[in-house]
Amino acid sequence: MSETQATNQQAVIERVPGHSAMQLKDVAVSFNGRVAVRDATFDVAKNRVTSLIGPSGSGKTTLLRALNRLHDLTPGAKVSGQILLEGTDIYRGDVTVTELRTRVGMVFQRPNPFPTMSIYDNVVSGLRFNGIKKKALLDEAAETSLRSAALWDSVETRLKVAASNLSGGEQQRLCIARALAMDPEVLLMDEPTSALDPIATLKIEELMTTLKERVTIVIVTHNMQQAARISDDCAFLLMGEDRAGELIEFDTTEKIFNNPNDPRTLDYTLGRFG
Amino acid sequence: MIEESISDLEIHGQVVEEFGSSTTSRTWYHYLLLAACVLFAAVSVGFVGSIFQKSLPTWLHHPATIITGSGWQSPTGPFGGLAMIVGTLETSLIALVIAVLIGLGTSISIVFFLPRRLRNIVATLVELLAAVPSIVYGLWGFLVLAPWMYKSVDPWLNSWPFAHTLFGDPSQQYGPSLLLAAIVLGIMILPTFVAISREVIAVVPQDLIEASLSLGATRWQVIRKVVLPTSRIGLFGAAFLALARATGETVAVALIAGGVAKVQFHLLDPGTSIASWIATEFGEAQGNEISALMALGVLLMLLSFSLSLVSRWLVSRQRKVMAQV
């Protein structure tokens, strides 16, 4: 068996059911009847990083926010199609949205630690929302997740300090730790480095490659180099004629960047537009 | 594109220059504006100064009586202000509790729970209520609320255990009371509190709310653990401004508090407040009594000034906090 065959086969295996953390089937999101993104069908493979790329207005973030039902808040928002988490449709009536969100965590564009809470309180805030009060449990979760976010060593002695004292990059890693404390299966990241300097960005990218061993990552990024560097699979979206975003191509990142099926994907990854 | 922006700059340059040159060669309208400014300062100083001056005899001869003395003997004196001071604090603070409880619920609903169309209706309603003259509230309190409370609510309150200590002796009551005044005051300052607290709550960044939801928080938890703590300084500011309004309110309290100059801790007994006492007494006051009323006026002014200052300081601190988030 040649080497390319082996990798191809691996890619296929990664995407058979049971190896997917999430499956999207013909997902579309619309606001007051206006379609923002559609035709999204792909599997998010377990313990891999899946990136969503595409120019502004292609619906990347809109699609990402459908994965933990953040659109539930927006009046007039409608998600159609199917989104399965470990085989269960997350929009089914009997799925509680708060529990879903503990299983599918999220990190946002702007580092957004809770300004009135200390570093420690930020990390354990999710656990507290979910009724965990035991100090020993909280302490342990705080340390584990801060370690996972590569932040423990620099904040160990000042856990009670306000989170606003941290630098931007540290704040974003705090937000990652805060999400990890819930021990989610999937971590959604919406352009997590767009507000950070290159060094802080690099640290977060390194973090993602180690984190994927314990959590499946879906990341939206404007930065194609970033998608190429850190993601294993890649979904390319584009704004259609009617200004609705649609999925153009989904494949391994290697294929998308080196030998995509659709010429538009090639044009985009080569920087010819967007 | 580049050419355009350069010409923009040039226009800006001209405008700036025009302003600059006109400050060196002063024209008549500059003096007119300056005169308006000076006049304003003179009026303010004259106003505050003359009130102080008129109250001076009281501060010189009976400084303790006006603050700690009880009992107001017209026209000879002594003129004790304690009943009015205590009455003002009691009515305003109870009013504040009422306004904050109802107002916070209203603001949170407006921002988070009402559908957009209804939200605008409620917000407009709140602003309209703020514009209703206080005499109308007073009249309503006197003609509608007072009889209803006297008939239906007061007997029930008086049936509570220990009602006597809290509300007083029912046989002495005839309708007007500190509690009634406090309730009407609470309704009057409610729009003020809602208008400010609504804005303070609405500027809590959406991504903080989404971050907490993403951690599995319920909407109620988001409000309690994130929105309210993040906006708490501004909410205190709103409360202080509402309190300042309540302490200065005159007509409504004069109509429904009872107008009795007695230090009153029984809430259903009649009492008075600084502002309403001044309003009802000054007509027949002479000599020392005028000075005593002016001294009460000074106290009220200082109270309102400091509450407003604290309120402004809190709201500006909240703005700074929000700018950092």
Contacts between the chains, C-beta under 8 A, distances in Angstrom:
chain1	res1	chain2	res2	distance
A	68	B	214	6.1
A	70	B	210	6.1
A	70	B	213	6.8
A	70	B	214	7.1
A	73	B	210	7.7
A	73	B	213	7.2
A	75	B	115	6.9
A	75	B	116	7.0
A	98	B	216	4.5
A	98	B	217	7.1
A	98	B	218	5.8
A	99	B	216	6.7
A	101	B	213	6.4
A	101	B	214	5.4
A	101	B	215	6.8
A	101	B	216	4.7
A	102	B	215	7.2
A	102	B	216	3.9
A	105	B	214	6.2
A	105	B	215	7.3
A	106	B	210	7.5
A	106	B	211	7.5
A	106	B	214	3.9
A	108	B	207	5.2
A	108	B	210	6.8
A	108	B	211	6.3
A	109	B	207	7.6
A	110	B	207	6.0
A	112	B	205	7.0
A	112	B	207	4.7
A	112	B	208	5.6
A	112	B	211	5.0
A	112	B	325	7.8
A	114	B	208	6.4
A	114	B	211	7.4
A	114	B	212	7.3
A	114	B	226	5.9
A	114	B	229	7.8
A	114	B	230	7.4
A	115	B	208	7.6
A	115	B	230	6.0
A	115	B	321	6.7
A	115	B	324	7.0
A	115	B	325	4.8
A	116	B	229	4.2
A	116	B	230	5.6
A	116	B	232	7.6
A	117	B	229	7.9
A	125	B	212	7.1
A	125	B	215	6.1
A	125	B	225	7.3
A	126	B	215	3.3
A	126	B	216	6.0
A	126	B	217	7.6
A	128	B	225	7.7
A	129	B	212	6.9
A	129	B	215	5.6
A	129	B	216	5.6
A	129	B	217	4.1
A	129	B	218	7.6
A	129	B	221	5.2
A	129	B	225	7.1
A	130	B	216	5.4
A	164	B	324	6.3
A	164	B	325	7.9
A	175	B	211	7.1
A	178	B	211	7.7
A	178	B	215	6.8
A	179	B	214	7.2
A	179	B	215	7.2
A	182	B	215	6.2
A	182	B	216	6.7
